[in-house]
Amino acid sequence: MPAQPSHNPPAPGPDALRSDARENRERILRAAREAYAIQGIDVPISAIARRAGVGVATLYRRFPTRASLITEAFAEQLAECAGALDTALKDPDPWRGFCTVFRKVCAMQAADRGFTHAFLTRFPGESEYAEKRDRAADGLALLVRRAKEAGALRPDFDASDVVLALLANSGVVNGAGPEAAAASSRLVGYLLESFREAGAVRPLPPPAALELDRLHGPPG
């Protein structure tokens, strides 16, 4: 008797499986970035999976923890920050370098609501992300010191004031609706004028104990 043709489709080869896995991963990251930009990083994993068109189990196979998904989703922005800091530190004008970075980070906040929380959160299990984030924090502190030494930044400015300003800008962005970008730009203009050494007419109250590591714990 001649062999009957099989009605079962052939099993996908390893290349096809790898391709499917890559596509799922990219869909998940795209969905996470979109959701975080609109709602912040507290979006439920199930909502991101639905947006990506995959099951929750598939999402967790690609990203075993919420922290791994968040850090990967914001890796490009963190690298962009690090690049901006490197460029600013090479600027012979410390005040210009400080202003450039401050404007850029605040603009990134206005464009993506999840950025502030992701940037200010420590993720203990994500060593590569933590290393880049710590490098960014060190770069900001160095920019502040150089601008103060150059006599451009008011003498009572503290490195923690950068965090204070980021929190203020985040509040404006979250409350200004469709005018978030314009409102943020206006606030940044006011802040930079107040940061100038020439604006130090009266001393400020003592700085708050704000550090990147203290603001947010790892996501639950």
SEFI-667891 format. One line per 4 residues: their letters; for each residue x negated, y negated, z of N, C-alpha, C. Coordinates in pm, 1 decimal. Layout:
A = X Y Z X Y Z X Y Z  ... $
This chain:
MPAQ = -85.4 119.2 0.0 0.0 0.0 0.0 -88.8 -123.9 0.0  -60.4 -218.4 -89.6 -143.3 -340.0 -92.3 -124.2 -421.6 35.3  -230.1 -486.0 72.7 -224.7 -568.9 194.7 -126.3 -682.5 177.3  -47.1 -704.6 278.7 49.8 -813.5 275.8 -19.7 -946.2 308.4 $
PSHN = 16.0 -1053.1 235.7 -45.9 -1182.7 265.1 -7.2 -1231.9 404.2  -100.0 -1290.4 472.0 -74.4 -1342.1 605.8 1.8 -1472.7 597.5  99.2 -1491.8 687.0 175.3 -1616.8 693.1 120.2 -1709.7 800.5  15.0 -1667.3 869.8 -45.7 -1752.3 972.6 -154.1 -1838.7 911.5 $
PPAP = -153.3 -1970.4 937.2 -257.1 -2056.6 881.4 -391.8 -2022.5 942.9  -498.3 -2041.8 869.2 -630.4 -2011.3 924.3 -660.7 -2099.7 1044.2  -734.2 -2044.0 1138.6 -772.5 -2121.0 1257.6 -866.0 -2234.0 1216.7  -849.4 -2351.6 1276.5 -936.5 -2462.6 1241.6 -1081.3 -2434.2 1279.6 $
GPDA = -1171.5 -2470.2 1191.8 -1313.0 -2450.1 1218.9 -1364.4 -2550.5 1320.3  -1489.0 -2533.8 1365.0 -1545.8 -2624.4 1467.1 -1552.2 -2769.1 1421.3  -1577.5 -2791.4 1291.0 -1583.1 -2929.8 1241.4 -1448.1 -2998.6 1255.1  -1339.9 -2922.7 1223.8 -1205.6 -2979.7 1234.8 -1171.8 -3010.3 1380.1 $
LRSD = -1212.2 -2919.1 1469.3 -1185.8 -2941.9 1611.4 -1260.4 -3065.5 1660.5  -1384.1 -3081.0 1619.2 -1460.9 -3197.7 1659.9 -1397.4 -3325.2 1605.9  -1348.2 -3318.4 1482.3 -1283.2 -3434.2 1422.3 -1156.5 -3471.8 1497.9  -1075.8 -3370.7 1534.2 -954.0 -3397.3 1611.0 -987.9 -3458.6 1746.3 $
AREN = -1090.7 -3406.3 1809.8 -1129.8 -3457.7 1940.4 -1174.0 -3603.4 1930.0  -1250.5 -3634.2 1825.6 -1295.5 -3773.3 1806.4 -1177.2 -3865.9 1782.8  -1083.1 -3819.3 1700.3 -966.2 -3902.6 1670.9 -882.6 -3926.8 1796.5  -863.6 -3821.3 1875.0 -788.9 -3837.1 2000.7 -859.3 -3935.1 2093.2 $
RERI = -990.1 -3923.1 2102.0 -1067.1 -4011.2 2189.5 -1052.3 -4157.0 2146.8  -1062.7 -4181.6 2017.1 -1050.7 -4318.7 1967.5 -909.7 -4373.2 1987.1  -808.3 -4288.7 1968.1 -670.2 -4331.8 1991.5 -649.2 -4368.9 2137.6  -704.5 -4286.9 2225.7 -689.3 -4313.2 2369.3 -758.1 -4444.1 2406.5 $
LRAA = -880.3 -4464.5 2359.2 -952.4 -4587.5 2391.5 -881.2 -4710.2 2335.0  -830.5 -4698.2 2213.1 -758.3 -4810.6 2152.9 -633.2 -4843.3 2233.8  -560.3 -4739.7 2273.5 -439.1 -4760.3 2353.1 -472.6 -4820.2 2489.4  -580.5 -4773.0 2550.5 -620.4 -4825.9 2681.5 -658.0 -4973.3 2671.0 $
REAY = -735.9 -5008.4 2569.4 -776.8 -5148.8 2553.0 -656.1 -5239.3 2532.3  -561.9 -5192.4 2451.6 -441.7 -5273.3 2427.1 -361.9 -5290.9 2556.0  -344.5 -5181.7 2630.1 -265.2 -5188.0 2753.7 -334.4 -5273.1 2859.2  -464.4 -5256.3 2875.7 -538.0 -5333.4 2975.3 -536.7 -5482.6 2943.1 $
AIQG = -546.2 -5514.6 2814.9 -547.5 -5655.5 2775.0 -417.6 -5725.4 2813.1  -306.8 -5652.7 2806.0 -176.2 -5712.1 2833.7 -140.0 -5705.2 2981.2  -168.8 -5590.8 3045.2 -117.2 -5565.0 3179.5 -224.4 -5553.0 3287.4  -351.3 -5550.9 3251.2 -456.1 -5526.7 3349.3 -485.4 -5378.3 3363.1 $
IDVP = -579.8 -5343.4 3450.0 -627.7 -5205.0 3454.5 -544.6 -5113.1 3543.7  -435.8 -5163.3 3600.3 -351.5 -5078.3 3683.8 -243.1 -5005.5 3604.3  -252.3 -5009.4 3473.5 -155.3 -4938.8 3388.8 -163.6 -4788.8 3417.9  -50.9 -4720.4 3438.6 -55.6 -4575.7 3464.4 -116.6 -4498.4 3348.1 $
ISAI = -188.3 -4393.2 3381.4 -248.8 -4307.1 3279.4 -142.5 -4252.8 3185.0  -25.5 -4219.2 3239.2 81.4 -4163.5 3155.2 125.9 -4262.9 3049.1  126.5 -4392.8 3083.2 166.0 -4494.5 2986.0 62.6 -4507.0 2874.7  -64.6 -4494.1 2909.8 -170.1 -4500.8 2807.7 -162.2 -4378.9 2716.5 $
ARRA = -135.8 -4261.7 2775.2 -122.8 -4140.6 2694.2 -7.4 -4154.1 2594.7  106.1 -4206.0 2640.6 221.0 -4225.3 2550.3 184.9 -4323.2 2439.0  118.4 -4431.7 2474.3 80.5 -4530.6 2372.9 -13.9 -4468.9 2269.4  -99.9 -4377.7 2316.0 -196.3 -4314.1 2225.6 -135.9 -4198.8 2146.4 $
GVGV = -16.8 -4152.8 2188.1 46.5 -4040.4 2119.5 -16.2 -3906.4 2153.2  -69.1 -3895.3 2276.2 -128.0 -3768.9 2320.2 -68.9 -3732.7 2456.0  -89.8 -3609.1 2496.6 -45.9 -3566.9 2628.1 -142.9 -3613.0 2735.6  -94.0 -3617.4 2858.3 -179.3 -3657.9 2970.2 -296.2 -3560.8 2985.2 $
ATLY = -270.0 -3432.3 2964.0 -377.4 -3332.9 2976.1 -487.1 -3358.5 2873.3  -446.8 -3396.5 2752.3 -545.7 -3428.6 2648.6 -628.6 -3549.4 2688.7  -561.7 -3649.7 2744.5 -634.8 -3768.5 2788.8 -738.1 -3730.6 2895.1  -697.1 -3648.4 2991.0 -790.1 -3612.5 3099.1 -902.7 -3521.4 3050.6 $
RRFP = -880.9 -3448.9 2940.9 -991.3 -3370.0 2885.3 -1098.8 -3462.1 2828.4  -1056.8 -3575.8 2773.1 -1153.7 -3670.6 2715.6 -1212.5 -3761.5 2823.9  -1128.1 -3798.4 2921.0 -1170.3 -3889.7 3027.3 -1121.9 -3832.2 3160.4  -1209.0 -3762.9 3233.5 -1166.2 -3688.7 3352.9 -1112.3 -3776.5 3465.7 $
TRAS = -1149.1 -3904.2 3469.8 -1104.0 -3993.4 3576.6 -1057.9 -4125.8 3517.1  -978.6 -4199.5 3594.3 -937.9 -4333.8 3550.7 -1059.6 -4423.0 3533.9  -1156.1 -4407.9 3623.5 -1276.7 -4490.6 3616.1 -1352.1 -4466.1 3486.0  -1361.1 -4341.5 3442.4 -1433.9 -4312.3 3318.6 -1364.0 -4374.7 3198.3 $
LITE = -1230.8 -4378.3 3199.9 -1156.2 -4440.8 3090.6 -1174.4 -4592.5 3093.2  -1162.0 -4651.8 3210.9 -1173.2 -4797.9 3222.7 -1311.8 -4845.2 3181.1  -1415.6 -4778.1 3231.8 -1551.4 -4823.5 3201.3 -1585.0 -4807.0 3053.7  -1535.3 -4700.5 2992.4 -1560.2 -4683.6 2849.0 -1483.3 -4787.1 2768.1 $
AFAE = -1361.0 -4817.6 2810.3 -1279.9 -4916.4 2738.5 -1343.0 -5054.8 2741.4  -1412.9 -5088.0 2850.2 -1472.6 -5220.7 2863.6 -1623.7 -5221.9 2839.5  -1679.6 -5110.9 2794.7 -1824.5 -5103.1 2774.6 -1872.7 -5205.8 2673.0  -1795.5 -5223.8 2566.4 -1836.7 -5318.6 2462.0 -1837.9 -5462.0 2515.0 $
QLAE = -1737.1 -5497.2 2595.1 -1732.6 -5632.7 2649.4 -1844.6 -5657.1 2750.0  -1875.9 -5554.4 2828.8 -1984.9 -5569.6 2924.4 -2117.1 -5587.7 2850.7  -2135.9 -5513.1 2741.7 -2256.3 -5529.3 2660.9 -2261.9 -5668.5 2599.5  -2145.2 -5719.9 2560.1 -2139.2 -5855.7 2504.3 -2180.6 -5958.8 2609.1 $
CAGA = -2135.5 -5939.8 2731.5 -2175.6 -6028.8 2841.4 -2326.4 -6023.4 2863.3  -2380.0 -5901.2 2865.7 -2523.4 -5884.6 2888.0 -2603.3 -5952.3 2777.4  -2556.2 -5941.0 2653.2 -2624.5 -6006.7 2541.9 -2621.0 -6157.6 2554.0  -2505.4 -6210.6 2596.2 -2492.6 -6355.6 2614.2 -2585.6 -6404.5 2724.0 $
LDTA = -2598.0 -6326.0 2831.1 -2687.8 -6363.1 2940.3 -2833.5 -6362.7 2895.3  -2871.8 -6260.9 2818.4 -3009.2 -6254.5 2768.3 -3041.6 -6376.9 2683.5  -2946.8 -6415.3 2597.9 -2966.5 -6532.8 2512.7 -2976.5 -6659.8 2596.5  -2889.4 -6672.0 2696.0 -2888.2 -6791.5 2781.1 -3017.2 -6804.6 2861.6 $
LKDP = -3070.3 -6691.5 2907.3 -3193.0 -6695.4 2986.9 -3314.3 -6736.0 2902.5  -3302.6 -6720.6 2771.2 -3411.3 -6763.7 2682.0 -3397.3 -6909.6 2640.4  -3281.5 -6970.1 2670.7 -3257.3 -7109.6 2633.5 -3349.4 -7199.9 2716.2  -3424.5 -7289.1 2652.9 -3512.6 -7378.2 2729.7 -3436.1 -7479.5 2814.9 $
DPWR = -3307.1 -7495.6 2789.4 -3223.7 -7586.8 2868.1 -3138.4 -7502.8 2963.6  -3175.5 -7494.4 3091.6 -3102.2 -7407.6 3184.5 -2955.8 -7444.7 3199.5  -2923.0 -7573.6 3197.2 -2783.9 -7614.6 3210.8 -2701.9 -7568.1 3090.9  -2756.6 -7583.7 2971.9 -2685.9 -7539.6 2851.6 -2665.1 -7388.5 2854.7 $
GFCT = -2769.1 -7315.2 2898.0 -2755.5 -7169.9 2906.7 -2647.7 -7129.6 3005.1  -2644.5 -7195.5 3120.8 -2541.9 -7165.8 3221.5 -2402.9 -7194.4 3166.5  -2386.0 -7310.1 3104.8 -2254.0 -7348.4 3051.6 -2207.5 -7252.2 2943.0  -2299.7 -7210.8 2857.3 -2264.4 -7119.4 2747.8 -2208.8 -6988.7 2802.0 $
VFRK = -2277.8 -6931.7 2900.6 -2233.1 -6804.5 2958.3 -2101.6 -6822.4 3033.8  -2091.2 -6929.8 3110.8 -1969.9 -6952.2 3189.1 -1848.5 -6966.0 3096.7  -1863.1 -7042.5 2989.8 -1751.6 -7058.1 2894.5 -1715.4 -6924.9 2829.5  -1817.6 -6847.6 2793.0 -1792.3 -6720.9 2723.9 -1717.5 -6622.7 2813.7 $
VCAM = -1763.4 -6609.0 2937.8 -1698.8 -6514.1 3028.6 -1554.4 -6555.6 3056.5  -1532.7 -6684.7 3075.2 -1395.6 -6732.2 3100.5 -1307.0 -6713.1 2978.3  -1362.9 -6730.6 2858.8 -1285.5 -6706.6 2736.5 -1250.2 -6559.1 2723.3  -1341.3 -6471.1 2763.1 -1312.3 -6327.7 2760.3 -1201.5 -6293.3 2859.2 $
QAAD = -1200.4 -6360.2 2973.0 -1090.4 -6341.9 3068.4 -957.4 -6380.7 3005.9  -956.4 -6493.9 2937.0 -831.9 -6542.9 2877.7 -781.4 -6449.3 2768.4  -872.7 -6382.0 2701.2 -834.1 -6293.3 2591.8 -789.7 -6155.9 2640.0  -833.0 -6116.4 2759.4 -806.2 -5980.6 2807.2 -783.9 -5983.2 2957.6 $
RGFT = -662.1 -5958.2 2999.7 -627.8 -5967.3 3142.0 -697.0 -5861.4 3227.0  -736.8 -5751.7 3166.1 -802.6 -5647.5 3243.5 -949.9 -5673.2 3266.9  -1007.4 -5767.1 3193.0 -1152.1 -5786.5 3198.0 -1201.4 -5825.9 3336.8  -1132.6 -5920.1 3400.5 -1178.6 -5967.3 3531.4 -1186.5 -5853.0 3631.0 $
HAFL = -1078.5 -5776.1 3640.5 -1074.3 -5667.1 3738.6 -1180.4 -5562.9 3706.9  -1196.0 -5530.4 3578.5 -1295.5 -5431.1 3539.2 -1436.6 -5479.8 3569.5  -1460.7 -5609.1 3543.1 -1594.0 -5665.4 3564.4 -1627.3 -5675.2 3713.3  -1527.0 -5704.7 3795.0 -1551.2 -5725.5 3937.7 -1535.0 -5599.7 4021.3 $
TRFP = -1503.1 -5488.0 3958.5 -1483.1 -5362.5 4031.3 -1607.2 -5275.9 4023.9  -1641.7 -5215.2 4136.5 -1753.0 -5119.8 4135.4 -1696.4 -4979.8 4114.0  -1756.6 -4906.5 4020.4 -1715.7 -4769.3 3991.2 -1831.2 -4676.9 4030.9  -1829.3 -4622.8 4153.5 -1944.9 -4548.9 4205.6 -1989.9 -4432.3 4117.9 $
GESE = -1896.4 -4365.3 4051.8 -1934.2 -4249.2 3972.0 -1982.1 -4281.8 3832.6  -1979.2 -4409.6 3795.1 -2016.4 -4448.9 3659.7 -2146.8 -4528.6 3665.5  -2258.2 -4455.6 3672.6 -2387.9 -4518.7 3698.7 -2431.7 -4611.8 3585.5  -2405.2 -4574.4 3461.6 -2448.1 -4658.8 3349.5 -2373.9 -4792.1 3349.8 $
YAEK = -2244.0 -4785.8 3374.2 -2164.3 -4907.7 3381.0 -2209.8 -4994.3 3498.2  -2232.9 -4929.6 3613.1 -2276.5 -5004.0 3731.9 -2410.3 -5072.2 3708.0  -2498.8 -5003.8 3636.0 -2630.5 -5062.2 3607.9 -2617.0 -5187.5 3521.1  -2533.2 -5180.5 3418.1 -2513.6 -5296.8 3331.0 -2445.5 -5410.7 3406.4 $
RDRA = -2351.0 -5374.4 3490.1 -2278.8 -5475.5 3566.9 -2372.0 -5545.3 3665.7  -2458.4 -5467.0 3732.3 -2553.8 -5524.8 3825.9 -2653.5 -5615.0 3752.3  -2690.7 -5572.8 3633.0 -2780.6 -5655.1 3552.1 -2714.3 -5787.7 3517.8  -2584.7 -5783.3 3486.6 -2511.8 -5906.5 3456.1 -2505.1 -5996.3 3579.1 $
ADGL = -2480.8 -5936.7 3695.8 -2474.4 -6015.9 3819.0 -2609.4 -6080.5 3848.4  -2717.1 -6005.4 3828.2 -2851.1 -6060.0 3850.5 -2880.9 -6173.6 3752.1  -2836.0 -6154.9 3627.3 -2857.8 -6259.2 3527.0 -2784.3 -6387.4 3560.5  -2661.1 -6373.6 3609.1 -2584.9 -6492.2 3649.6 -2653.3 -6565.2 3765.0 $
ALLV = -2701.6 -6488.1 3861.9 -2770.4 -6549.7 3976.0 -2896.4 -6622.8 3931.2  -2968.2 -6564.2 3835.8 -3088.9 -6628.6 3784.6 -3055.8 -6756.3 3708.4  -2948.4 -6754.1 3630.7 -2905.7 -6875.1 3559.4 -2872.6 -6987.0 3657.3  -2803.1 -6951.6 3764.5 -2768.0 -7050.6 3866.1 -2894.8 -7110.3 3926.8 $
RRAK = -2989.5 -7024.0 3961.8 -3111.9 -7073.0 4024.6 -3190.5 -7166.0 3931.3  -3199.9 -7127.0 3805.5 -3275.0 -7209.4 3709.6 -3208.2 -7345.4 3689.1  -3074.7 -7345.3 3680.3 -3003.9 -7471.7 3659.3 -3017.6 -7563.8 3780.2  -3020.3 -7505.3 3899.6 -3040.1 -7585.9 4020.5 -3183.3 -7640.4 4026.0 $
EAGA = -3279.0 -7557.2 3992.7 -3418.4 -7601.3 3994.9 -3444.7 -7711.0 3892.3  -3368.3 -7709.3 3783.4 -3383.5 -7812.3 3680.8 -3313.2 -7942.1 3718.8  -3240.2 -7942.2 3830.9 -3170.0 -8061.9 3874.9 -3041.0 -8087.5 3799.3  -2990.2 -7984.6 3728.3 -2866.9 -8002.3 3650.9 -2744.1 -7957.0 3728.6 $
LRPD = -2761.1 -7858.6 3814.3 -2650.5 -7800.9 3891.4 -2656.3 -7856.6 4033.1  -2541.1 -7893.7 4085.6 -2538.3 -7957.3 4216.9 -2608.7 -7869.8 4320.9  -2681.7 -7930.8 4414.2 -2765.5 -7853.1 4506.9 -2687.8 -7761.9 4600.7  -2561.3 -7794.1 4628.2 -2485.2 -7707.7 4719.5 -2405.3 -7600.7 4645.0 $
FDAS = -2430.0 -7586.3 4514.1 -2365.8 -7478.5 4438.2 -2425.0 -7345.8 4483.4  -2339.0 -7246.7 4504.5 -2382.0 -7114.5 4548.9 -2348.7 -7012.4 4439.8  -2430.0 -6908.3 4429.8 -2403.0 -6805.5 4328.0 -2263.5 -6746.7 4342.7  -2211.5 -6740.6 4466.1 -2076.4 -6687.5 4487.4 -1969.8 -6777.7 4425.6 $
DVVL = -2006.7 -6903.7 4395.8 -1910.0 -6993.7 4333.7 -1874.2 -6949.7 4192.2  -1961.7 -6872.5 4128.9 -1928.2 -6816.8 3997.4 -1811.3 -6721.1 4011.1  -1815.7 -6635.8 4113.9 -1705.9 -6541.7 4137.9 -1578.0 -6618.1 4172.8  -1592.6 -6720.9 4255.2 -1477.4 -6804.1 4291.0 -1412.9 -6864.1 4166.0 $
ALLA = -1496.5 -6913.5 4075.4 -1445.2 -6973.0 3951.5 -1377.8 -6868.7 3863.1  -1433.6 -6747.9 3858.7 -1371.9 -6641.7 3778.2 -1234.7 -6603.5 3834.2  -1223.1 -6600.4 3966.1 -1093.6 -6571.0 4026.8 -992.6 -6681.7 3996.5  -1038.5 -6806.9 4002.7 -948.8 -6919.1 3971.5 -903.5 -6912.0 3826.1 $
NSGV = -997.1 -6883.4 3737.5 -962.1 -6874.6 3595.7 -867.0 -6758.4 3569.8  -887.9 -6648.8 3640.4 -798.3 -6533.6 3625.5 -655.4 -6570.5 3664.9  -642.4 -6647.5 3775.0 -508.9 -6690.9 3816.9 -441.8 -6778.5 3713.4  -517.7 -6868.2 3653.0 -463.3 -6955.1 3548.3 -419.7 -6871.4 3428.2 $
VNGA = -505.6 -6779.3 3387.6 -475.1 -6695.2 3270.8 -348.1 -6614.3 3294.3  -334.1 -6558.2 3413.6 -216.9 -6474.7 3443.6 -89.0 -6555.7 3456.4  -100.6 -6684.7 3488.0 18.9 -6764.8 3509.6 58.0 -6856.7 3396.0  -29.8 -6871.1 3296.1 -5.0 -6971.5 3191.5 66.7 -6917.0 3068.7 $
GPEA = 92.9 -6786.0 3065.2 166.6 -6728.9 2952.8 97.7 -6752.2 2819.9  172.8 -6795.0 2717.1 112.8 -6813.6 2584.5 10.8 -6926.8 2578.4  7.2 -7010.9 2680.3 -90.6 -7121.3 2683.8 -216.3 -7082.6 2761.2  -236.1 -6953.1 2783.3 -347.5 -6907.3 2866.6 -482.2 -6956.5 2815.4 $
AAAS = -507.0 -6944.1 2686.8 -637.4 -6983.6 2632.0 -662.0 -7132.7 2649.0  -561.0 -7214.3 2618.7 -575.9 -7359.9 2630.7 -592.1 -7401.1 2776.8  -512.9 -7339.8 2865.8 -521.1 -7372.7 3008.0 -656.9 -7332.4 3065.0  -706.7 -7216.6 3024.6 -837.0 -7171.0 3070.5 -947.0 -7265.6 3024.1 $
SRLV = -941.5 -7306.2 2898.5 -1042.4 -7398.2 2845.3 -1042.0 -7530.0 2921.3  -923.3 -7578.4 2953.9 -911.8 -7703.5 3029.1 -971.9 -7687.2 3169.9  -938.2 -7577.4 3235.5 -991.5 -7552.7 3369.1 -1143.9 -7543.7 3365.0  -1196.5 -7472.3 3268.0 -1341.4 -7457.4 3256.4 -1408.1 -7593.7 3238.4 $
GYLL = -1346.9 -7682.1 3160.0 -1401.0 -7816.9 3143.8 -1407.4 -7891.3 3275.8  -1301.0 -7884.6 3353.1 -1298.6 -7948.6 3484.7 -1406.3 -7889.6 3575.8  -1414.5 -7757.7 3577.2 -1509.0 -7692.3 3666.3 -1653.0 -7728.6 3632.7  -1685.8 -7725.8 3505.2 -1823.7 -7757.6 3467.2 -1860.8 -7901.3 3503.7 $
ESFR = -1765.1 -7992.3 3489.2 -1793.4 -8130.9 3530.1 -1818.2 -8139.1 3681.1  -1743.7 -8059.7 3757.8 -1762.0 -8062.8 3903.5 -1889.9 -7991.9 3946.2  -1941.0 -7901.5 3861.0 -2063.9 -7829.8 3893.6 -2189.4 -7915.2 3873.6  -2178.8 -8018.8 3793.3 -2296.4 -8099.3 3761.4 -2355.5 -8163.9 3886.2 $
EAGA = -2485.0 -8179.4 3884.6 -2552.8 -8245.3 3995.7 -2500.5 -8387.4 4014.3  -2468.2 -8452.9 3902.3 -2417.5 -8590.2 3909.6 -2280.6 -8597.3 3976.2  -2207.7 -8484.3 3979.8 -2075.1 -8483.4 4040.9 -2076.9 -8455.8 4189.7  -2196.5 -8436.1 4245.9 -2206.1 -8401.8 4388.0 -2197.0 -8526.3 4474.9 $
VRPL = -2080.7 -8590.0 4473.0 -2061.1 -8712.7 4550.3 -2048.4 -8681.3 4698.4  -1974.7 -8575.0 4729.4 -1955.3 -8534.5 4869.4 -1991.6 -8387.1 4882.7  -2043.0 -8345.4 4997.2 -2077.6 -8204.0 5015.4 -1952.5 -8116.8 5018.0  -1968.8 -7995.3 4974.7 -1859.0 -7899.6 4971.5 -1849.2 -7825.3 5104.8 $
PPPA = -1732.9 -7765.0 5133.3 -1724.7 -7673.5 5248.3 -1820.1 -7555.9 5226.1  -1851.8 -7480.6 5330.1 -1942.8 -7366.0 5314.5 -1889.6 -7266.5 5210.5  -1979.1 -7198.9 5140.3 -1933.8 -7101.6 5039.2 -1863.7 -6982.6 5103.0  -1769.3 -6925.9 5029.7 -1701.5 -6804.3 5075.7 -1791.6 -6684.0 5051.3 $
ALEL = -1773.0 -6580.7 5130.3 -1854.9 -6459.0 5116.5 -1800.0 -6373.7 5002.9  -1816.5 -6422.7 4881.4 -1765.7 -6352.5 4764.4 -1883.1 -6295.5 4685.3  -1882.5 -6165.5 4670.0 -1981.3 -6098.7 4586.8 -1907.4 -6002.6 4495.6  -1968.2 -5970.8 4383.6 -1902.4 -5879.6 4290.3 -1864.0 -5748.8 4357.4 $
DRLH = -1951.8 -5698.3 4443.2 -1926.7 -5567.8 4503.6 -1815.0 -5569.3 4606.6  -1779.7 -5685.3 4658.5 -1682.9 -5691.7 4768.4 -1540.4 -5716.3 4723.3  -1522.3 -5756.3 4600.6 -1388.3 -5801.8 4559.5 -1291.2 -5686.4 4535.1  -1337.0 -5585.4 4466.1 -1246.2 -5474.8 4432.1 -1317.3 -5341.9 4456.2 $
GPPG = -1246.5 -5251.1 4517.1 -1298.3 -5116.3 4529.7 -1269.2 -5039.0 4402.9  -1310.3 -4912.8 4395.2 -1281.1 -4832.5 4277.7 -1131.9 -4810.8 4262.7  -1083.0 -4795.0 4139.0 -940.0 -4775.4 4118.0 -893.6 -4644.4 4177.9  -768.0 -4646.3 4226.2 -714.7 -4523.8 4285.9 -676.2 -4421.9 4182.8 $
